[in-house]
Amino acid sequence: MSMITEKDFGTPASPATQMVNLEIDGFQVIAPAGTSVMRAASSIGIDIPKLCATDSIEPFGSCRLCVVEIKGGRGMPASCTTPVAEGMVVTTQNKKLADVRRGVMELYISDHPLDCLTCAANGDCELQDMAGAVGLREVRYNPMGENHLQAKKDESNPYFTFDPSKCIVCSRCVRACEETQGTFALTIDGRGFDSKVSPSQNQPFMDSECVSCGACVQACPTATLMEKSVIDHGTPEHAIITTCAYCGVGCSFRAEMKGSQVIRMVPNKDGKANHGHSCVKGRFAFGYATHKDRITKPMIRKSIKDHWQEVSWEEAINYAASELKRIQAEHGKDSIGGITSSRCTNEETYLVQKLIRAGFGNNNVDTCARVCHSPTGYGLKQTFGESSGTQNFDSVMKADVIMVIGANPTDGHPVFGSQMKKRLREGARLIVVDPREIDLVRTPHVAANYHLKLRPSSNVALINAIAHVVVTENLVDEEFVKSRCDIESFNKWRNFIADKRHAPEATEAITGVPAADIRAAAKLYASANNGAIYYGLGVTEHSQGSTMVIGIANLAMATGNLGREGVGVNPLRGQNNVQGSCDMGSFPHEYPGYRHVSDKATRQLFEQNWGVQLQPEPGLRIPNMFDAASDGSFLGLYVEGEDIAQSDPDIQHVHHALRSMECVIVQDLFLNETAKFAHVFLPGSSFLEKNGTFTNAERRISPVRKVMPALAGYEDWEITQMLSNAMGYPMSYSHPSEIMEEIARLTPSFAGVSFDKIDQLGSIQWPCTDEAPEGTPTMHVETFMRDNGKGLFMLTEFVASHEKVTQKFPLILTTGRILSQYNVGAQTRRTENNAWHSEDLLEIHPHDAEDRGLKDQDWVGIKSRAGETVLRAKISERVQPGVVYTTFHFPESGANVITTDNSDWATNCPEYKVTAVQVSKVTHPSEWQQNYQAFSERQLELLTKE
């Protein structure tokens, strides 16, 4: 627990290593060169009054409150814009300075409402604080003169208000929008007395380009921009640092509280993943945790046609355990399994896989990474020796060329997207590889040098063409390859990739990308001092997902773009703990730390610690579980924090499998789509109600800390422990820190991790070992993680997807995410984020729309060989002709009704990104939508008592 106010040094820290000696008010100060006088003074406890300055943005020097005197200098310079100098002598306080500051403050107050006692910022207002600091006691100006006191308040945004009558035109919000977020949605309109903050072109915030990241609200020194939650409930009185439970960026937040009520979530300035920035989800969309839809009582039923019965925890746990044991007794020990959660903590995920392996007696455990980044785990493990990204997020600030493949950082990973945009504004070059025009292709002050607008399913052909240019035009980093890579594998790969069939001219017919663009982009990346690759689900969710990951790894090794800052291969993980769920052993073939279950030494280590004999054969993957359920051999499933009935492909097959099971146990916050097929519901806890850790996309293990009591009485790890005990496998942990101690004891890459160390350092990037006691920001610095320390090149033959366009299905559907919604939407749909995106739409190119007689907002049927659904059309040139695009955040949309059972050859990751479809105008929902709506309505009715 900490105090509400964070120290504000006024200006950002200087990165310089050279130190400067100076004197401030008689005190000797040593500060890095480039440090402002204001920050140097603040570092020794002298806080110079300020209003336009804050340490999250560059100094501006407009408010004139921070003036100082410098011996031998002229006038009174602003301390925020004046850098320290050797031998400088600074005076921050005397009568002359005090008079100037009071005069400036008097002018501010003369045009400011004097409603401090009823203002939402009372007690948390810098203007109020500075008036006291400068000793302002009267305002001599006529209050009836011209002013802005009647300016109309803008309440259009669901999360914050904009009251221009209280604005002092300090420009902090404008600069935060530009420097921190990079959206440039705010500006100062007018001149002199008429100057005012304007969203876009004097529009309401909701109609402007604002993305509601909250940077402007955080920067505002008055009540001009204020959270509605603070207006409604008052200022918070204590704060607890925790980690966001949305995407894989893993932003650190200060949960600012009144008792056990969260008033607001404020990004933590010391957060190493986000550096005090946030997005609309993490900053504002936390209300789902206390939403009326939360189920807080355990429930059971015999059949999914029956009403739910609320029961005690003891009865629910015993019933669940008895059903699982009954199924095993009747159908064998392999007839049950479980799915871990990428939204739960490392400790909770570890316990679920331990329960399944040691308590159920099999390896039938899988996780949502199966349907997203399992090809990353396979491809990077094969080539580099470790199933994770190579860099930290800050590494992007040293990249000279950035290649973004199949990812949309500004929507999917917005805080990192903002950091990337900052580097691009500084001059880094950008290559975007995507069938759709994402925001990064052209956004304020950022434009891609090359947009390789490939056809969906042609990824491997494109990466081979880029590598072909590197090899045939002598762009290989021969020294890196010779010293760091397996030469035999490289020579085979070089001969393979140099073949003319991989030339850009030969692959142009496959990819649709002009050969000249491929050659130019390849040269740009390969010739950069530092070239960095960032990729997302547009790489992995293909039938050749693993091949494409390998192709990316080959390219990075061939160009020497590994093992230092500014380079690397960086998968942008989708969920808050999907990296952690994989690290914790959630795949059926791997124990924690990515060690195969067939490895005798590893298996014996776990057997000795867990006290049971473990199975040497991998268990069922999620698709195998569904197939086995349909044929009657897999009948019991424990699902913690995943919604497979919405998120998995070919959803009609999934629903049939769930209906075929005899005991489905769902542990979650809400009656999600999977819970509608369940027989036992165990109410889970949100991230605000538990202790533990999340691991983000950069391998950063961050603290999750309990800020309010668990609404259902237990944290998720406690529920798993109770189920394990009821199954006959004893667990007796008293706190998640004990679980982490066990993880560290059994997992080499986590050997140095503990709650105490995380609290001390703030976060840790694994591997954390004796050799790297504070973690590893950059992987593969001197050697790769493979047994021989050498990077392995692998051949990447392009194999066309089985999913092809035909006369019957002439378009390709691909899918993605949008900024305001998250994954299956179970959290964000229960917040005000619906104001931005309340339904999934189908983007279609104007040419394809015209051919079908479609207009914007028409209802359209989308039909594939797997099924049919209906969405509203959005005519857009973002997609290329022949390609349509949708999101998957709303269950009634049925996006996964039409996705097929095609999957990656190595990992079974579904081919979400390539589905052949036909689109036509319709007037009513599809048959599936109508049937599923009736089913869902009936399931909600069954929540009520008979």
Disulfide bonds with the S-S distance in Angstrom:
none
